[in-house]
Every structure is written in C-alpha cells, then in structure tokens.
Amino acid sequence: MIDGRPVAVISGASSGIGEATARRFRSDGWHVLGVDIKHPGDDSPCHGSVIADLATIEGIEAAETALRDCRAT
C-alpha cells in the first residue's frame, strides 16, 4: 500500500485496454504503476510509469525496481 491505497501494476498502460484498466483502477482509488514498452502520454492515468519489456529479465527487474521506488516515496 502507498498512502493507504492499494497498488496496481498495469502492463500495457500506455494505450488501449491497459490504459483503460489503469484509468479504472485510479478512479477506484488505487495507486497505479504503469509498465509498457512505449512512453506514456502526457495524459497518462498512472501515478508512476516505467518503460520496460516484461518479456525480458531486464524488463521485469526494471518494473520491480520502479515498484520498490514508488513504495519508498
């Protein structure tokens, strides 16, 4: 939890279904960390985001680090 809110990690959060899912979670009060292979737009619904390919070990590690970083703030 961050600031008393549950945390959602949403893959593909930069567009399409992933973005819609991130918007829904945020509107329901969740802290949203978006993970995608492309940069999120300026109107991203995410509280934080990381550019990473979750099909790779490096991408998974980057997402894990981003989650730890946002929990530490």
C-alpha positions as CSV (number, residue, x, y, z in Angstrom):
1,M,0.0,0.0,0.0
2,I,1.1,3.6,-0.7
3,D,-0.5,6.4,1.3
4,G,-3.1,3.9,2.5
5,R,-4.1,2.9,-1.1
6,P,-3.6,-0.5,-2.7
7,V,-1.1,-0.6,-5.5
8,A,-1.9,-1.9,-9.1
9,V,0.8,-2.7,-11.6
10,I,-0.7,-2.5,-15.0
11,S,1.1,-3.7,-18.1
12,G,0.4,-2.1,-21.4
13,A,-0.8,1.0,-19.6
14,S,0.2,3.5,-22.4
15,S,-2.8,2.7,-24.6
16,G,-5.8,0.5,-25.3
17,I,-7.1,-1.9,-22.7
18,G,-4.1,-1.4,-20.4
19,E,-4.7,2.4,-20.3
20,A,-8.5,1.9,-19.7
21,T,-7.7,-0.5,-16.9
22,A,-5.2,1.9,-15.4
23,R,-7.9,4.7,-15.5
24,R,-10.4,2.5,-13.8
25,F,-8.1,1.4,-11.0
26,R,-7.1,5.1,-10.5
27,S,-10.7,6.2,-10.4
28,D,-11.4,3.5,-7.8
29,G,-8.6,4.9,-5.5
30,W,-5.7,2.7,-6.4
31,H,-2.1,3.9,-6.7
32,V,-1.3,2.9,-10.3
33,L,2.2,2.0,-11.7
34,G,2.1,1.6,-15.5
35,V,4.5,-0.7,-17.3
36,D,4.8,-0.5,-21.1
37,I,7.4,-0.8,-23.9
38,K,6.5,2.7,-25.1
39,H,6.4,6.1,-23.3
40,P,3.1,7.1,-21.7
41,G,1.3,10.2,-23.0
42,D,1.0,13.4,-21.0
43,D,-2.5,12.4,-20.0
44,S,-1.4,9.0,-18.5
45,P,-3.7,7.8,-15.7
46,C,-0.7,6.3,-13.9
47,H,0.9,7.8,-10.8
48,G,4.2,6.4,-12.0
49,S,5.4,4.6,-15.1
50,V,8.3,2.6,-16.3
51,I,9.3,1.8,-19.9
52,A,10.1,-2.0,-19.8
53,D,9.5,-5.1,-21.8
54,L,8.1,-7.7,-19.4
55,A,9.1,-10.5,-21.8
56,T,12.7,-10.0,-20.7
57,I,14.5,-10.4,-17.4
58,E,15.8,-6.8,-17.6
59,G,12.2,-5.6,-18.1
60,I,11.0,-7.5,-15.1
61,E,13.8,-6.1,-13.0
62,A,13.1,-2.6,-14.1
63,A,9.4,-2.9,-13.2
64,E,10.4,-4.4,-9.8
65,T,12.8,-1.5,-9.2
66,A,10.1,1.0,-10.1
67,L,7.6,-0.6,-7.8
68,R,10.1,-0.5,-4.9
69,D,11.0,3.1,-5.7
70,C,7.3,4.2,-5.7
71,R,6.7,2.4,-2.4
72,A,9.7,4.1,-0.8
73,T,8.4,7.6,-1.5
